[in-house]
Amino acid sequence: MENKTLIYDGVTIKLVEEQEQLQELMRLLSKSTELALDLEFDQNRFTYGFNLCLVQIADESGVCYIIDPFAIANLQPLFELLQNAAITKIIHHSNNDILLLDKMGCNIKGVMDTDVAAKVLNYERSSLATVLKEEFNIEIDKSQQSSNWNKRPLTEAQLQYAALDVIYLHRIKAKLVTEVEQRGRLHWLQEENELLEALTYTEPTNPHLKLRNAFRLNYYQQYVLKELFAFRERMGKQFNKPAPYIISNEALVELANNPNTDIHEWLNHTRGIHGGLKRARNEQLLKEALLNAKESAKENNISHDYPENRWQRPLRTPETEQRKEELTKVQKQIVETYGEYAARLIITQSVINDYSFTGQLRCTKKYATAIVLATAEEIGVSLPAPVLKYDSNS
């Protein structure tokens, strides 16, 4: 885009795509007390992996800065700003943004999540568009929601859409946090924000076993599937395409199920295969990966038996049903007191099920623990001392 400055709803939108610009901007923004923040990223939609595409920051003065990480080699000045706990970062639904930043080596501090604030206030729907409509009667255009943020140059429509995610956040935060405080729930919000800050990015364990029908394979086939999954990841990186675009999940499991199939025939008669994989060189790489997987399985004496007890529902007893009934009563009272959607922050069905089968009340939030115990006492339900899982230093 040639014009790097736009105006939208009275807000100036500036595109930042040079290292010197970023450094100067960080010096300016470091003087702020509150910043609105959002990230645009691609998570295996158009390209391989979980990648940052844009950073949007709006300050209190009515300026929105859109930082292009593709054009700026060193984002460390930005990370230092985000790690400054003295500056509040207003974000709406921050989970994935925080995980991506952590993956990139940035441990953001000072988070204020307005999506969580809406949930604390018992919003049925807490999306940014819903909050803007309900609180300010502002409707935003979501036509760029599925935009490919990897493409350059960015269009004016993309820049305006990206700015929409931050330019109203100061107003939203001011209104919602005031209402949260009036209801005496500010400590809920503070603890939820601290939990969000503690999120860390980790790669999933055994992702190959999460593919549909992978559990139906025997141990040998699952071993082969793991190697094929790793091969597909390597090819995804090479083509810079999401791995399932290279070989579909269904086709990958099918190949593991029939590892002695003719690869050339399979590649040319199977749906969901990227054309680039059919090139002679890549076909040979697939053959070698499959052969190596089979030889390794043989060397390691991998069994052809099928896994037993893949997943067994815990045994129900009169005791487990009684515990479930008692904690469900507590949940119903919490819903009545705080509202259905706020209650979901306090107690979930998984907590109830876990208590039912283990007899242990596992709690991760201080405020929620206090509410559960107080509600139980109020309605005459006897609960054991909770197993506390939250940080003892917090």
C-alpha positions as a Markdown table, in Angstrom:
| # | Residue | x | y | z |
|---|---|---|---|---|
| 1 | Met | 0.0 | 0.0 | 0.0 |
| 2 | Glu | 1.5 | 3.3 | -1.1 |
| 3 | Asn | -0.3 | 5.5 | 1.4 |
| 4 | Lys | 1.0 | 4.3 | 4.8 |
| 5 | Thr | -1.4 | 6.5 | 6.8 |
| 6 | Leu | -5.2 | 6.2 | 6.9 |
| 7 | Ile | -8.1 | 7.7 | 8.9 |
| 8 | Tyr | -10.9 | 5.6 | 10.2 |
| 9 | Asp | -13.7 | 6.7 | 12.6 |
| 10 | Gly | -11.5 | 9.6 | 13.7 |
| 11 | Val | -8.5 | 7.3 | 14.4 |
| 12 | Thr | -5.2 | 7.7 | 12.5 |
| 13 | Ile | -3.8 | 4.3 | 11.3 |
| 14 | Lys | -0.1 | 4.2 | 10.6 |
| 15 | Leu | 1.8 | 1.4 | 9.0 |
| 16 | Val | 5.2 | 0.6 | 10.6 |
| 17 | Glu | 7.5 | -1.4 | 8.3 |
| 18 | Glu | 11.0 | -0.2 | 9.1 |
| 19 | Gln | 13.4 | -1.1 | 12.0 |
| 20 | Glu | 14.0 | 2.6 | 12.8 |
| 21 | Gln | 10.3 | 3.3 | 12.8 |
| 22 | Leu | 9.7 | 0.5 | 15.2 |
| 23 | Gln | 12.5 | 1.7 | 17.6 |
| 24 | Glu | 11.1 | 5.2 | 17.6 |
| 25 | Leu | 7.6 | 4.0 | 18.1 |
| 26 | Met | 8.6 | 1.8 | 21.1 |
| 27 | Arg | 10.3 | 4.9 | 22.7 |
| 28 | Leu | 7.0 | 6.8 | 22.3 |
| 29 | Leu | 4.7 | 4.0 | 23.5 |
| 30 | Ser | 6.9 | 3.2 | 26.5 |
| 31 | Lys | 5.5 | 6.5 | 28.0 |
| 32 | Ser | 1.9 | 5.1 | 27.9 |
| 33 | Thr | 0.0 | 3.6 | 30.8 |
| 34 | Glu | -2.4 | 1.6 | 28.6 |
| 35 | Leu | -2.1 | 0.2 | 25.2 |
| 36 | Ala | -4.7 | -1.8 | 23.1 |
| 37 | Leu | -3.1 | -4.8 | 21.4 |
| 38 | Asp | -4.0 | -7.5 | 18.9 |
| 39 | Leu | -2.2 | -9.8 | 16.6 |
| 40 | Glu | -3.0 | -11.2 | 13.2 |
| 41 | Phe | -1.5 | -14.6 | 12.7 |
| 42 | Asp | -1.7 | -17.6 | 10.4 |
| 43 | Gln | -2.1 | -21.0 | 12.2 |
| 44 | Asn | -1.8 | -23.6 | 9.6 |
| 45 | Arg | -4.4 | -22.0 | 7.4 |
| 46 | Phe | -2.4 | -20.6 | 4.5 |
| 47 | Thr | 1.2 | -21.4 | 5.5 |
| 48 | Tyr | 3.0 | -23.9 | 7.6 |
| 49 | Gly | 3.0 | -23.4 | 11.3 |
| 50 | Phe | 1.9 | -20.8 | 13.8 |
| 51 | Asn | 3.2 | -17.5 | 12.5 |
| 52 | Leu | 2.9 | -13.8 | 13.3 |
| 53 | Cys | 1.6 | -11.6 | 10.4 |
| 54 | Leu | 0.7 | -8.3 | 12.0 |
| 55 | Val | 0.8 | -6.5 | 15.3 |
| 56 | Gln | -1.8 | -3.7 | 16.0 |
| 57 | Ile | -1.3 | -1.3 | 18.9 |
| 58 | Ala | -3.5 | 1.7 | 19.7 |
| 59 | Asp | -2.5 | 4.3 | 22.3 |
| 60 | Glu | -4.7 | 6.6 | 24.3 |
| 61 | Ser | -4.2 | 9.5 | 21.9 |
| 62 | Gly | -6.3 | 8.0 | 19.1 |
| 63 | Val | -3.5 | 6.6 | 16.9 |
| 64 | Cys | -3.3 | 2.9 | 15.8 |
| 65 | Tyr | 0.0 | 1.6 | 14.7 |
| 66 | Ile | 0.1 | -1.5 | 12.5 |
| 67 | Ile | 3.5 | -3.2 | 12.7 |
| 68 | Asp | 4.5 | -5.5 | 9.8 |
| 69 | Pro | 6.8 | -8.2 | 11.2 |
| 70 | Phe | 7.6 | -9.4 | 7.7 |
| 71 | Ala | 9.4 | -6.1 | 7.0 |
| 72 | Ile | 11.1 | -5.8 | 10.3 |
| 73 | Ala | 14.0 | -8.1 | 11.2 |
| 74 | Asn | 14.2 | -7.5 | 14.9 |
| 75 | Leu | 11.1 | -7.4 | 17.1 |
| 76 | Gln | 12.9 | -7.4 | 20.4 |
| 77 | Pro | 12.1 | -3.7 | 21.1 |
| 78 | Leu | 8.4 | -4.6 | 20.7 |
| 79 | Phe | 8.8 | -7.6 | 23.0 |
| 80 | Glu | 10.5 | -5.4 | 25.7 |
| 81 | Leu | 7.5 | -3.1 | 25.6 |
| 82 | Leu | 5.0 | -6.0 | 25.9 |
| 83 | Gln | 7.0 | -7.5 | 28.8 |
| 84 | Asn | 6.8 | -4.2 | 30.8 |
| 85 | Ala | 4.2 | -4.9 | 33.5 |
| 86 | Ala | 3.8 | -1.2 | 34.3 |
| 87 | Ile | 1.9 | -0.8 | 31.0 |
| 88 | Thr | -1.5 | -2.4 | 30.7 |
| 89 | Lys | -2.1 | -4.3 | 27.5 |
| 90 | Ile | -5.8 | -4.4 | 26.7 |
| 91 | Ile | -6.5 | -7.4 | 24.5 |
| 92 | His | -9.8 | -9.1 | 23.5 |
| 93 | His | -9.6 | -12.9 | 23.8 |
| 94 | Ser | -5.9 | -13.0 | 24.3 |
| 95 | Asn | -5.2 | -16.8 | 24.6 |
| 96 | Asn | -3.8 | -17.4 | 21.2 |
| 97 | Asp | -1.9 | -14.1 | 21.1 |
| 98 | Ile | -0.2 | -14.9 | 24.4 |
| 99 | Leu | 0.7 | -18.4 | 23.2 |
| 100 | Leu | 2.2 | -17.1 | 19.9 |
| 101 | Leu | 4.2 | -14.4 | 21.8 |
| 102 | Asp | 5.5 | -17.0 | 24.2 |
| 103 | Lys | 6.5 | -19.2 | 21.3 |
| 104 | Met | 8.5 | -16.3 | 19.9 |
| 105 | Gly | 10.2 | -15.7 | 23.3 |
| 106 | Cys | 8.0 | -12.9 | 24.6 |
| 107 | Asn | 6.4 | -13.3 | 28.0 |
| 108 | Ile | 3.8 | -10.6 | 28.0 |
| 109 | Lys | 2.9 | -8.8 | 31.2 |
| 110 | Gly | 0.1 | -6.4 | 32.3 |
| 111 | Val | -2.7 | -8.2 | 30.4 |
| 112 | Met | -6.3 | -7.0 | 30.7 |
| 113 | Asp | -8.5 | -9.2 | 28.7 |
| 114 | Thr | -11.9 | -7.6 | 27.8 |
| 115 | Asp | -13.3 | -10.9 | 26.6 |
| 116 | Val | -12.8 | -12.3 | 30.1 |
| 117 | Ala | -14.3 | -9.1 | 31.6 |
| 118 | Ala | -17.4 | -9.7 | 29.5 |
| 119 | Lys | -17.6 | -13.3 | 30.8 |
| 120 | Val | -17.3 | -12.1 | 34.4 |
| 121 | Leu | -20.3 | -9.9 | 33.7 |
| 122 | Asn | -22.2 | -12.9 | 32.4 |
| 123 | Tyr | -22.3 | -12.1 | 28.7 |
| 124 | Glu | -23.8 | -14.9 | 26.7 |
| 125 | Arg | -21.7 | -14.0 | 23.7 |
| 126 | Ser | -18.5 | -12.1 | 24.4 |
| 127 | Ser | -17.0 | -11.6 | 20.9 |
| 128 | Leu | -15.6 | -8.1 | 20.1 |
| 129 | Ala | -18.4 | -7.5 | 17.6 |
| 130 | Thr | -21.1 | -8.5 | 20.1 |
| 131 | Val | -19.6 | -6.3 | 22.9 |
| 132 | Leu | -19.3 | -3.3 | 20.6 |
| 133 | Lys | -22.9 | -3.7 | 19.4 |
| 134 | Glu | -24.4 | -4.2 | 22.8 |
| 135 | Glu | -22.4 | -1.6 | 24.7 |
| 136 | Phe | -21.8 | 1.1 | 22.1 |
| 137 | Asn | -24.2 | 0.3 | 19.2 |
| 138 | Ile | -21.2 | 0.0 | 16.9 |
| 139 | Glu | -21.3 | -2.5 | 14.1 |
| 140 | Ile | -18.0 | -3.6 | 12.5 |
| 141 | Asp | -17.4 | -5.0 | 9.1 |
| 142 | Lys | -16.0 | -8.6 | 9.4 |
| 143 | Ser | -15.6 | -9.1 | 5.7 |
| 144 | Gln | -11.8 | -9.4 | 6.1 |
| 145 | Gln | -12.0 | -11.9 | 8.9 |
| 146 | Ser | -10.8 | -14.8 | 6.7 |
| 147 | Ser | -8.2 | -12.6 | 5.0 |
| 148 | Asn | -4.8 | -14.0 | 4.1 |
| 149 | Trp | -2.5 | -11.9 | 6.3 |
| 150 | Asn | 0.6 | -13.4 | 4.7 |
| 151 | Lys | 0.0 | -11.5 | 1.5 |
| 152 | Arg | 1.8 | -8.3 | 0.7 |
| 153 | Pro | 1.2 | -5.5 | 0.0 |
| 154 | Leu | -1.6 | -5.1 | 2.6 |
| 155 | Thr | -4.8 | -3.5 | 1.3 |
| 156 | Glu | -6.6 | -0.5 | 2.8 |
| 157 | Ala | -9.5 | -2.9 | 3.7 |
| 158 | Gln | -7.1 | -5.2 | 5.6 |
| 159 | Leu | -5.5 | -2.3 | 7.5 |
| 160 | Gln | -8.9 | -0.9 | 8.5 |
| 161 | Tyr | -10.1 | -4.3 | 9.6 |
| 162 | Ala | -6.9 | -4.9 | 11.6 |
| 163 | Ala | -7.3 | -1.5 | 13.3 |
| 164 | Leu | -10.9 | -2.4 | 14.3 |
| 165 | Asp | -9.6 | -5.0 | 16.7 |
| 166 | Val | -7.9 | -2.4 | 18.8 |
| 167 | Ile | -9.3 | 1.2 | 18.3 |
| 168 | Tyr | -12.3 | 0.6 | 20.5 |
| 169 | Leu | -10.6 | -1.4 | 23.2 |
| 170 | His | -9.8 | 1.5 | 25.5 |
| 171 | Arg | -13.5 | 2.4 | 25.7 |
| 172 | Ile | -14.6 | -1.2 | 26.1 |
| 173 | Lys | -12.1 | -1.7 | 28.9 |
| 174 | Ala | -13.1 | 1.4 | 30.8 |
| 175 | Lys | -16.8 | 0.5 | 30.7 |
| 176 | Leu | -16.5 | -3.2 | 31.4 |
| 177 | Val | -14.0 | -2.9 | 34.2 |
| 178 | Thr | -16.1 | -0.3 | 35.9 |
| 179 | Glu | -19.1 | -2.7 | 35.8 |
| 180 | Val | -16.9 | -5.6 | 37.1 |
| 181 | Glu | -15.7 | -3.4 | 40.0 |
| 182 | Gln | -19.3 | -2.3 | 40.8 |
| 183 | Arg | -20.2 | -6.0 | 41.1 |
| 184 | Gly | -17.3 | -6.7 | 43.4 |
| 185 | Arg | -15.7 | -9.1 | 40.9 |
| 186 | Leu | -12.5 | -7.2 | 40.1 |
| 187 | His | -10.4 | -9.9 | 41.9 |
| 188 | Trp | -11.9 | -12.5 | 39.5 |
| 189 | Leu | -10.7 | -10.5 | 36.5 |
| 190 | Gln | -7.3 | -9.9 | 38.0 |
| 191 | Glu | -6.7 | -13.5 | 38.7 |
| 192 | Glu | -8.0 | -14.6 | 35.3 |
| 193 | Asn | -5.6 | -12.1 | 33.7 |
| 194 | Glu | -2.7 | -13.5 | 35.8 |
| 195 | Leu | -3.6 | -17.0 | 34.6 |
| 196 | Leu | -3.5 | -15.9 | 31.0 |
| 197 | Glu | -0.1 | -14.3 | 31.5 |
| 198 | Ala | 1.2 | -17.7 | 32.7 |
| 199 | Leu | 0.2 | -19.5 | 29.5 |
| 200 | Thr | 3.1 | -21.2 | 27.8 |
| 201 | Tyr | 3.3 | -22.6 | 24.3 |
| 202 | Thr | 4.1 | -26.3 | 24.0 |
| 203 | Glu | 4.0 | -28.6 | 21.1 |
| 204 | Pro | 1.3 | -31.4 | 21.4 |
| 205 | Thr | 2.5 | -34.8 | 22.4 |
| 206 | Asn | 1.9 | -37.7 | 20.0 |
| 207 | Pro | -0.1 | -35.5 | 17.6 |
| 208 | His | -0.3 | -38.4 | 15.1 |
| 209 | Leu | -2.5 | -40.3 | 17.5 |
| 210 | Lys | -5.0 | -37.4 | 17.5 |
| 211 | Leu | -5.8 | -38.0 | 13.8 |
| 212 | Arg | -9.2 | -39.5 | 13.1 |
| 213 | Asn | -9.2 | -43.3 | 13.2 |
| 214 | Ala | -5.5 | -43.5 | 14.4 |
| 215 | Phe | -6.7 | -45.3 | 17.5 |
| 216 | Arg | -8.0 | -48.1 | 15.3 |
| 217 | Leu | -4.4 | -48.9 | 14.1 |
| 218 | Asn | -2.3 | -51.6 | 15.8 |
| 219 | Tyr | 1.0 | -50.7 | 17.5 |
| 220 | Tyr | 3.1 | -51.3 | 14.4 |
| 221 | Gln | 0.8 | -49.2 | 12.2 |
| 222 | Gln | 0.8 | -46.4 | 14.8 |
| 223 | Tyr | 4.6 | -46.5 | 14.8 |
| 224 | Val | 4.7 | -46.1 | 11.0 |
| 225 | Leu | 2.1 | -43.3 | 11.3 |
| 226 | Lys | 4.3 | -41.4 | 13.6 |
| 227 | Glu | 7.2 | -41.5 | 11.1 |
| 228 | Leu | 4.9 | -40.6 | 8.2 |
| 229 | Phe | 3.5 | -37.7 | 10.3 |
| 230 | Ala | 7.1 | -36.4 | 10.8 |
| 231 | Phe | 7.8 | -36.8 | 7.1 |
| 232 | Arg | 4.6 | -34.8 | 6.3 |
| 233 | Glu | 5.8 | -32.0 | 8.7 |
| 234 | Arg | 9.1 | -31.8 | 7.0 |
| 235 | Met | 7.4 | -31.5 | 3.6 |
| 236 | Gly | 5.0 | -28.9 | 5.0 |
| 237 | Lys | 8.0 | -26.8 | 6.0 |
| 238 | Gln | 9.6 | -27.3 | 2.6 |
| 239 | Phe | 6.5 | -26.2 | 0.7 |
| 240 | Asn | 5.5 | -23.7 | 3.4 |
| 241 | Lys | 2.0 | -25.1 | 3.4 |
| 242 | Pro | -0.1 | -26.5 | 6.2 |
| 243 | Ala | 1.0 | -30.2 | 6.6 |
| 244 | Pro | -2.6 | -31.6 | 5.9 |
| 245 | Tyr | -2.3 | -29.8 | 2.5 |
| 246 | Ile | 0.6 | -32.1 | 1.6 |
| 247 | Ile | -1.1 | -35.3 | 2.6 |
| 248 | Ser | -4.6 | -35.2 | 4.1 |
| 249 | Asn | -5.1 | -36.7 | 7.5 |
| 250 | Glu | -7.4 | -39.4 | 6.1 |
| 251 | Ala | -4.8 | -40.4 | 3.5 |
| 252 | Leu | -2.0 | -40.4 | 6.0 |
| 253 | Val | -3.8 | -42.8 | 8.3 |
| 254 | Glu | -4.8 | -44.9 | 5.3 |
| 255 | Leu | -1.1 | -45.3 | 4.3 |
| 256 | Ala | -0.1 | -46.3 | 7.8 |
| 257 | Asn | -2.9 | -48.8 | 7.7 |
| 258 | Asn | -1.5 | -50.3 | 4.5 |
| 259 | Pro | 2.2 | -49.6 | 4.7 |
| 260 | Asn | 3.1 | -52.1 | 2.0 |
| 261 | Thr | 1.1 | -50.3 | -0.7 |
| 262 | Asp | 2.7 | -49.3 | -4.0 |
| 263 | Ile | 3.6 | -45.6 | -3.3 |
| 264 | His | 3.5 | -44.5 | -7.0 |
| 265 | Glu | 0.0 | -45.9 | -7.5 |
| 266 | Trp | -1.1 | -44.5 | -4.1 |
| 267 | Leu | 0.2 | -41.0 | -4.8 |
| 268 | Asn | -1.6 | -40.9 | -8.1 |
| 269 | His | -4.9 | -42.4 | -7.0 |
| 270 | Thr | -5.4 | -40.9 | -3.6 |
| 271 | Arg | -7.4 | -37.7 | -2.8 |
| 272 | Gly | -5.8 | -35.0 | -0.7 |
| 273 | Ile | -2.2 | -35.2 | -2.1 |
| 274 | His | -0.3 | -32.0 | -2.9 |
| 275 | Gly | 0.9 | -32.0 | -6.5 |
| 276 | Gly | 4.4 | -31.3 | -5.5 |
| 277 | Leu | 4.7 | -34.5 | -3.6 |
| 278 | Lys | 4.2 | -36.4 | -6.8 |
| 279 | Arg | 7.4 | -35.2 | -8.3 |
| 280 | Ala | 10.0 | -38.0 | -8.6 |
| 281 | Arg | 12.3 | -36.6 | -6.0 |
| 282 | Asn | 9.6 | -36.2 | -3.4 |
| 283 | Glu | 8.0 | -39.5 | -4.2 |
| 284 | Gln | 11.4 | -41.1 | -3.5 |
| 285 | Leu | 11.7 | -39.3 | -0.2 |
| 286 | Leu | 8.3 | -40.7 | 0.8 |
| 287 | Lys | 9.3 | -44.2 | -0.2 |
| 288 | Glu | 12.5 | -43.8 | 1.9 |
| 289 | Ala | 10.5 | -42.5 | 4.9 |
| 290 | Leu | 8.1 | -45.4 | 4.7 |
| 291 | Leu | 10.9 | -47.9 | 4.3 |
| 292 | Asn | 12.8 | -46.5 | 7.2 |
| 293 | Ala | 9.7 | -46.5 | 9.4 |
| 294 | Lys | 9.1 | -50.2 | 8.7 |
| 295 | Glu | 12.7 | -51.2 | 9.2 |
| 296 | Ser | 12.9 | -49.2 | 12.5 |
| 297 | Ala | 9.6 | -50.8 | 13.7 |
| 298 | Lys | 11.1 | -54.3 | 12.9 |
| 299 | Glu | 14.4 | -53.4 | 14.7 |
| 300 | Asn | 12.5 | -52.2 | 17.8 |
| 301 | Asn | 10.2 | -55.3 | 17.8 |
| 302 | Ile | 7.1 | -53.2 | 17.5 |
| 303 | Ser | 4.1 | -55.5 | 18.0 |
| 304 | His | 1.3 | -56.0 | 15.6 |
| 305 | Asp | -1.2 | -56.3 | 18.5 |
| 306 | Tyr | -3.9 | -53.8 | 18.9 |
| 307 | Pro | -3.9 | -51.5 | 22.0 |
| 308 | Glu | -6.2 | -52.7 | 24.8 |
| 309 | Asn | -8.3 | -50.5 | 27.0 |
| 310 | Arg | -7.8 | -47.6 | 24.6 |
| 311 | Trp | -10.2 | -45.6 | 26.7 |
| 312 | Gln | -12.4 | -46.8 | 29.5 |
| 313 | Arg | -15.1 | -44.8 | 31.1 |
| 314 | Pro | -14.4 | -44.7 | 34.8 |
| 315 | Leu | -16.5 | -47.1 | 36.9 |
| 316 | Arg | -19.7 | -45.5 | 38.3 |
| 317 | Thr | -20.6 | -46.4 | 41.9 |
| 318 | Pro | -23.1 | -45.1 | 44.4 |
| 319 | Glu | -20.3 | -43.0 | 45.9 |
| 320 | Thr | -19.3 | -41.4 | 42.5 |
| 321 | Glu | -22.9 | -40.6 | 41.7 |
| 322 | Gln | -23.5 | -39.1 | 45.1 |
| 323 | Arg | -20.4 | -36.9 | 44.8 |
| 324 | Lys | -21.5 | -35.8 | 41.3 |
| 325 | Glu | -25.0 | -35.0 | 42.5 |
| 326 | Glu | -23.7 | -32.9 | 45.4 |
| 327 | Leu | -21.3 | -30.8 | 43.4 |
| 328 | Thr | -23.9 | -30.4 | 40.7 |
| 329 | Lys | -26.2 | -28.9 | 43.3 |
| 330 | Val | -23.4 | -26.4 | 44.2 |
| 331 | Gln | -23.0 | -25.6 | 40.5 |
| 332 | Lys | -26.7 | -24.9 | 40.1 |
| 333 | Gln | -26.7 | -22.5 | 43.0 |
| 334 | Ile | -23.6 | -20.7 | 41.6 |
| 335 | Val | -25.5 | -20.4 | 38.3 |
| 336 | Glu | -28.5 | -18.9 | 40.1 |
| 337 | Thr | -26.3 | -16.5 | 42.0 |
| 338 | Tyr | -23.9 | -15.3 | 39.4 |
| 339 | Gly | -25.4 | -16.2 | 36.1 |
| 340 | Glu | -24.9 | -19.1 | 33.7 |
| 341 | Tyr | -22.0 | -17.7 | 31.7 |
| 342 | Ala | -20.1 | -16.2 | 34.7 |
| 343 | Ala | -20.5 | -19.5 | 36.4 |
| 344 | Arg | -18.5 | -21.3 | 33.7 |
| 345 | Leu | -15.5 | -19.4 | 35.0 |
| 346 | Ile | -16.0 | -20.7 | 38.5 |
| 347 | Ile | -16.9 | -24.4 | 38.0 |
| 348 | Thr | -16.9 | -26.6 | 35.0 |
| 349 | Gln | -18.3 | -30.0 | 34.2 |
| 350 | Ser | -14.8 | -31.4 | 34.1 |
| 351 | Val | -14.2 | -30.3 | 37.7 |
| 352 | Ile | -17.5 | -32.1 | 38.7 |
| 353 | Asn | -16.6 | -35.3 | 36.8 |
| 354 | Asp | -13.1 | -35.3 | 38.3 |
| 355 | Tyr | -14.5 | -34.9 | 41.8 |
| 356 | Ser | -17.1 | -37.6 | 41.2 |
| 357 | Phe | -14.5 | -40.2 | 40.2 |
| 358 | Thr | -11.5 | -39.2 | 42.3 |
| 359 | Gly | -13.1 | -37.7 | 45.4 |
| 360 | Gln | -10.7 | -34.8 | 45.0 |
| 361 | Leu | -11.8 | -31.2 | 44.5 |
| 362 | Arg | -9.0 | -29.8 | 42.2 |
| 363 | Cys | -9.0 | -26.0 | 42.1 |
| 364 | Thr | -6.9 | -23.7 | 39.9 |
| 365 | Lys | -8.4 | -20.4 | 40.9 |
| 366 | Lys | -8.5 | -18.8 | 44.3 |
| 367 | Tyr | -11.6 | -16.8 | 43.8 |
| 368 | Ala | -13.5 | -19.8 | 42.3 |
| 369 | Thr | -12.4 | -22.0 | 45.2 |
| 370 | Ala | -13.7 | -19.6 | 47.7 |
| 371 | Ile | -17.1 | -19.3 | 45.9 |
| 372 | Val | -17.5 | -23.1 | 45.5 |
| 373 | Leu | -16.7 | -23.7 | 49.2 |
| 374 | Ala | -18.9 | -20.8 | 50.4 |
| 375 | Thr | -21.8 | -21.9 | 48.2 |
| 376 | Ala | -21.5 | -25.5 | 49.4 |
| 377 | Glu | -21.6 | -24.4 | 53.0 |
| 378 | Glu | -24.6 | -22.2 | 52.3 |
| 379 | Ile | -26.7 | -25.1 | 50.9 |
| 380 | Gly | -25.4 | -27.7 | 53.3 |
| 381 | Val | -23.2 | -29.7 | 51.0 |
| 382 | Ser | -20.1 | -31.1 | 52.7 |
| 383 | Leu | -16.9 | -30.9 | 50.5 |
| 384 | Pro | -13.4 | -32.0 | 51.3 |
| 385 | Ala | -10.5 | -29.6 | 51.5 |
| 386 | Pro | -9.6 | -28.6 | 47.9 |
| 387 | Val | -6.5 | -29.7 | 46.2 |
| 388 | Leu | -4.9 | -26.4 | 45.3 |
| 389 | Lys | -3.2 | -26.2 | 41.9 |
| 390 | Tyr | -2.7 | -22.4 | 41.6 |
| 391 | Asp | 0.7 | -20.8 | 42.0 |
| 392 | Ser | 1.5 | -20.5 | 45.7 |
| 393 | Asn | 3.5 | -17.3 | 45.0 |
| 394 | Ser | 0.6 | -15.4 | 43.5 |
